[in-house]
Each structure stands twice: as structure tokens, then as C-alpha cells.
Amino acid sequence: MASIPTVDLRTWRTDGSPAAVDRALRTAGFLLVTGHGIAPDLRAAVRAQARVFFGLPEEAKRRYAVEVGERGWLGPGAEANGYAEGTETPPDLKESLSFAAEEPSGDPAVDAEWFLPNTWPAEAPLLRPLVADYLARMRRLSDDILGLLGAALGEGEDFFTRHTTHPTWGFNINWYPGAGTTGSPQPGQFRIGPHTDFGTVTVLDRQRGRGGLQVFTDEDGWQDAAYDPDALTVNIGDLMSFWTEGRWCSGRHRVLPPPVDEPAEELMSLVYFYECDPGTDVRGVDSHRYLREKLDAIKVG
């Protein structure tokens, strides 16, 4: 999609990227970013260890089963992202390992809801250190991206990061198995149904696939998302749209089901959802009450 620019984070201050970012976020709500410093080997290693877990028998994975918004395994049928926009879709065709912020803030009530310990599958012991490394890099990268967005908005690089001193975040390793595992899609069923994300920015490491990411714009409708193997995909969420009073649109997207002509295709995405400090008022919206309502909305059953 021509409306999704690629931004080199090493040079954005001097190459005119803030203006291009502003234009893109008014339409699609998506960017590609290079110069992000996340090594391909690390991303591949996280995927390899996650495959160890996803390849386990269901009874083994079930020991880690949780509901949406909790830390652990979201099995088949647990989530339907289309519910977030009020669409009654079938459940999403995916499994996820979900992690979230766990360093206590010191506020017992906040910590009990948003900063709980993560669950690490014993069957994939190398996953924890790899994910910890990846998440530390994602946190720094997300603040860099928020600096770019503050500049693009004309408000200064600390406009958003002043609200990320002790933020919440979520991290999903999404496994999209082939049709041999999921069965044939029901009408209106996707690997992830149409929705917008809920927080400030999402940083996505994805794989190219026929049953991959699509982005919606008013001008072009649904189109395959631009892809660059060296880039990460960034989209803004609802809180960012609120923050800009609708100047920027929360990026609407979906992930297609396994393709009919390539039913064995399987993909894995590393999805980092960056939010803000609990209690942040975003143009009159309580950030974390909003996040909790949205997470509750996409639970199946």
C-alpha cells in the first residue's frame, strides 16, 4: 500500500519523516520502520522456541490456559477480535502465548490488575530469556517511536513518553496454523477478525503469507499490508487516536484465514502492544478502564 511509508529510525530527524508519518496516520494508521535494531536472529529464536510450545499436545498446553487479558495460553476459540467493533464473528483461527508487564508499580490495587507475574511454559525453557531480551528492546523501541510521533504531531518528542514512566504493555506470540489444524474457516472467520488495537502503538514482527495482514482505508478498502522483511510494522491504536483528537486514525486491520490454494500455510507473529501509565487521562478517557473494557469485549463465551 502506497499510503504506508517506510521510516528509518536512524535518520528520521533529518529526512522529513515526521511529515510523512503525519500523512500516513491520517489515513491508514500504519508505518513500516527500519533501523530499529532488533536483530533477525533474535526474532527467529523467539519463534523457534514458541514453536516448541505450540507443537505440544493440547492437554499439555491446557495447563497454561487463560482468558483474554491474562498471562498464558489462549487456545483455539478463546478470542474474537471482531467483537471489539460490535461484529459477531466466529472465533479467531489462532493460538497465542500472552505476556504482559510484571514489574510492580508500588500501588497494590494497580499491581493486582496490571503488573502480575508472567507464566513461562516449562516445556520451552529457552523461551523466557529470549522473550525477556526481546521485550527489553521493544520497550526502548516503542519509546523511540513515540518520540517520532510526538515530533510528527508538532508537540515535541516527550509529548507521549512523559506518560510512559511505568507503562503497561502486552506481548502476544500469535500462531496461525494451517487448515489441517484449524479446519475449514466458517463464513466470516479470520485468523484475526477486523478490529483496531486499543492502546497507543503496536509494534509487529510478522511473516509474509497469503493468509496474512490486511489494512483498511476509506479510499482503498481492504488491501494486503505493505511488507519489508527488514522492517517492523507499526500501527497506532485507539488511545493514540483519542490523544490526537481524531487527527490520526486507529489502524483497522485483519489477518486472513488459511488460503484455499495453500491450506497448509502457517505463520507466526510477534505482537507488542505498548500502552501508557495506569491512570493516564487521554482527552477525558481513563486509559486503563478503556483497555480493560476492550479486552473483556473480545472474550469468547
Backbone hydrogen bonds, N-H to C=O, Kabsch-Sander energy under -0.5 kcal/mol:
donor,donor_aa,acceptor,acceptor_aa,energy
4,I,1,M,-1.7
7,V,32,L,-3.0
9,L,7,V,-0.8
9,L,34,T,-2.6
11,T,8,D,-1.6
12,W,8,D,-1.0
14,T,11,T,-2.0
15,D,11,T,-1.2
17,S,12,W,-0.6
19,A,16,G,-0.6
20,A,16,G,-1.3
21,V,17,S,-3.1
22,D,18,P,-2.3
23,R,19,A,-1.9
24,A,20,A,-2.4
25,L,21,V,-2.6
26,R,22,D,-0.8
26,R,23,R,-0.6
27,T,23,R,-0.5
27,T,24,A,-1.2
28,A,24,A,-1.4
29,G,24,A,-1.9
31,L,234,V,-2.8
32,L,5,P,-2.4
33,V,232,L,-2.8
34,T,7,V,-2.6
39,A,37,G,-0.8
43,R,39,A,-1.7
44,A,40,P,-2.5
45,A,41,D,-2.2
46,V,42,L,-2.3
47,R,43,R,-2.0
48,A,44,A,-2.5
49,Q,45,A,-2.1
50,A,46,V,-2.3
51,R,47,R,-2.3
52,V,48,A,-1.1
53,F,49,Q,-1.3
54,F,50,A,-2.9
55,G,51,R,-1.9
56,L,53,F,-2.2
60,A,57,P,-0.9
61,K,57,P,-1.9
62,R,58,E,-2.5
63,R,59,E,-0.5
63,R,60,A,-0.9
64,Y,61,K,-2.3
65,A,62,R,-1.7
66,V,73,W,-2.2
70,E,67,E,-2.0
72,G,70,E,-0.6
72,G,98,S,-1.0
73,W,64,Y,-3.3
74,L,72,G,-0.5
74,L,96,S,-2.8
75,G,73,W,-0.8
77,G,92,D,-0.9
78,A,75,G,-1.7
80,A,298,I,-2.2
83,Y,80,A,-1.7
84,A,81,N,-1.7
85,E,82,G,-1.4
86,G,83,Y,-2.0
87,T,82,G,-2.1
89,T,87,T,-1.7
92,D,79,E,-3.1
93,L,190,F,-2.3
94,K,92,D,-1.5
95,E,175,W,-2.1
96,S,74,L,-2.1
97,L,173,I,-1.8
98,S,72,G,-3.2
98,S,96,S,-0.6
99,F,171,F,-2.7
101,A,169,W,-1.7
111,D,107,D,-3.1
112,A,108,P,-2.1
113,E,109,A,-0.8
113,E,110,V,-0.8
114,W,110,V,-3.0
115,F,111,D,-1.4
116,L,101,A,-0.5
124,A,121,P,-1.4
127,L,124,A,-1.9
130,L,126,L,-1.2
131,V,127,L,-2.9
132,A,128,R,-2.7
133,D,129,P,-2.0
134,Y,130,L,-2.5
135,L,131,V,-3.1
136,A,132,A,-2.0
137,R,133,D,-1.8
138,M,134,Y,-2.3
139,R,135,L,-2.4
140,R,136,A,-1.6
141,L,137,R,-2.6
142,S,138,M,-2.8
143,D,139,R,-1.7
144,D,140,R,-1.9
145,I,141,L,-2.5
146,L,142,S,-2.4
147,G,143,D,-1.9
148,L,144,D,-1.9
149,L,145,I,-2.5
150,G,146,L,-2.5
151,A,147,G,-2.0
152,A,148,L,-2.5
153,L,149,L,-1.9
154,G,150,G,-0.5
154,G,151,A,-1.0
155,E,150,G,-2.4
156,G,150,G,-0.8
159,F,156,G,-1.7
162,R,158,D,-1.5
163,H,160,F,-2.1
164,T,161,T,-1.8
168,T,276,C,-1.7
170,G,273,F,-2.3
171,F,99,F,-2.7
172,N,271,V,-2.7
173,I,97,L,-2.6
174,N,172,N,-0.8
174,N,269,S,-2.5
175,W,95,E,-3.2
175,W,173,I,-0.5
176,Y,174,N,-0.6
176,Y,267,L,-3.1
179,A,263,P,-3.3
181,T,178,G,-1.7
182,T,178,G,-2.1
183,G,179,A,-2.4
189,Q,186,Q,-2.1
191,R,255,V,-1.5
192,I,255,V,-1.7
195,H,253,H,-2.0
197,D,251,G,-0.5
200,T,274,Y,-1.9
201,V,274,Y,-1.3
202,T,235,N,-2.8
203,V,272,Y,-2.7
204,L,202,T,-0.5
204,L,233,T,-3.4
205,D,270,L,-2.5
206,R,204,L,-0.6
212,G,209,G,-0.8
212,G,210,R,-0.6
214,Q,254,R,-2.8
215,V,223,Q,-2.7
216,F,252,R,-2.3
217,T,221,G,-1.5
221,G,217,T,-2.5
223,Q,215,V,-2.1
225,A,213,L,-2.2
231,A,228,D,-1.9
232,L,33,V,-2.4
233,T,204,L,-2.7
234,V,31,L,-2.9
235,N,202,T,-1.9
236,I,29,G,-1.9
237,G,200,T,-1.9
238,D,197,D,-1.9
239,L,198,F,-1.1
239,L,199,G,-0.9
240,M,199,G,-1.4
241,S,237,G,-1.8
242,F,238,D,-2.8
243,W,239,L,-2.6
244,T,240,M,-1.7
245,E,242,F,-2.0
246,G,241,S,-2.9
247,R,244,T,-1.8
249,C,25,L,-3.0
251,G,236,I,-1.8
253,H,195,H,-2.6
254,R,214,Q,-1.9
255,V,192,I,-2.5
256,L,212,G,-2.4
262,E,259,P,-1.2
265,E,262,E,-2.0
267,L,176,Y,-1.8
269,S,174,N,-2.3
270,L,205,D,-2.6
271,V,172,N,-3.0
271,V,269,S,-0.6
272,Y,203,V,-2.5
272,Y,270,L,-0.6
273,F,170,G,-3.2
273,F,271,V,-0.6
274,Y,201,V,-3.0
274,Y,272,Y,-0.7
275,E,168,T,-1.7
277,D,163,H,-2.7
280,T,277,D,-1.8
282,V,280,T,-0.7
282,V,285,V,-3.0
283,R,281,D,-0.8
285,V,282,V,-1.3
286,D,284,G,-0.5
287,S,280,T,-2.4
287,S,285,V,-0.8
290,Y,286,D,-2.3
291,L,287,S,-2.1
292,R,288,H,-2.1
293,E,289,R,-2.2
294,K,290,Y,-2.1
295,L,291,L,-2.5
296,D,292,R,-2.5
297,A,293,E,-1.6
298,I,294,K,-1.1
298,I,295,L,-0.5
299,K,296,D,-1.2
300,V,78,A,-1.9
301,G,299,K,-0.5
